[in-house]
Amino acid sequence: MRLALSFVFSLALSFVYGQQYPYRQTISMLCSPEYAGRGYVEDGRVLAANFIAAEFQKIGLQPFKNKYQQTFTLPVQTFPGACLFVLGSDTLKPGIDYLVHPGSAGVALPSSYQLVYCNTSTLYRSVNAFKPCPKDRMLVVQTTGFGGDTNKVLQARLQELQQFAATTELTTNKLTWSVSQEAKPYPAFQVVTTAFASKPQSAFIHLTTLFEPKFTSSNVIGYLPAANKPKQKPYLVVTAHYDHLGRMGSETYFPGANDNASGVGMLLYLAQELSRQRDSNFNYVFIAFGAEEAGLVGSHYFVEHPLFDLKQIRFLLNTDIMGSGEEGITVVNATLFKSEFDKLKELNTEANYLPQIKSRGPAANSDHYFFTESGVPAFFVYTMGPNKHYHDIADTAEELSYAAFEPLAQLLLSFMRSF
Ligand SMILES: [Zn+2]
């Protein structure tokens, strides 16, 4: 009975206020194989941008200069075809047992490599240790424990060690992929240490690569004009990148659910809510950025080619990783914009939306960065929780808990309406 009543009640509410944006369906769809990880192979990123533009139109956002999309180009290394790494009779599983280095060169003809093992200290110590060495060798280096610099040292050494045809870095860390705007002169892989437990003597590799010097991507931009005299009104901006890492070979893609289909869901949810009651003091702008994962390329392009005066932005909220929230949120730039951060915390305390709001200083870790650099007040908000999938093939829509999604949306709405 209680269920039935609450159902009737929520129906009545949705009749009065309209339906909330179906963010879960949108997020699941953006993570489906058809969208190919919204990257650089197939049309996944185009489908996503067109979908977002269509949603903007449905919600009632207006385009700047008659179009929702702002296109730009970037160089990028892509992996559109074969992706095969075989050790003896074991075919390694892409994304689970190994990653291709994001800038790896291809192995166009399937090839066998003799494996030469080395530990990192030897690599650090001497290049002469490896000479002379025939060209069909793959250098296998155990790198765990040397942190982020190891790869740099490895790359520098390999420049000197031209005689090696390819490299494999063994790791016990979680496999975390990314995107490269450069192509390396040799094939490079990262493999889980356990796959090499029996110290195999050779590896069989086939890897198709295609370097795209001018890959076209786009930002999707729409706005809700202020209720009156919009031309004289400042802007409140919400942003989220829609791209992810795309494909690593024809069989494997990175769905990018938490990062950042979830942010796109949040952007559209907020747009729909705000479209129901336009503000008289602000134009609301919504931007879905492309090519964030390739180095904040879309947001950098927008800051250099803005469609309105950036000085007119009163505040910008960048949402990235919106899919959990059991442990609340972190706010990047909290220390730079203290009064706004205090206000956000106060609104949260009043209505008890989230268990925790953590303060963090400035960081170049998402699309707010170039805005901050050019003097635009901005926060980057991300959720925290037990979901640790990040830049891996398990960042799927099914793994999202949405623990804080709706309360966080309400918090961000009250924050925006408080200006
Ligand atoms: Zn992201």
Residues whose N, C-alpha, C, O or C-beta is under 5 A from the ligand:
A	BS01	ZN	D259 N260 D320
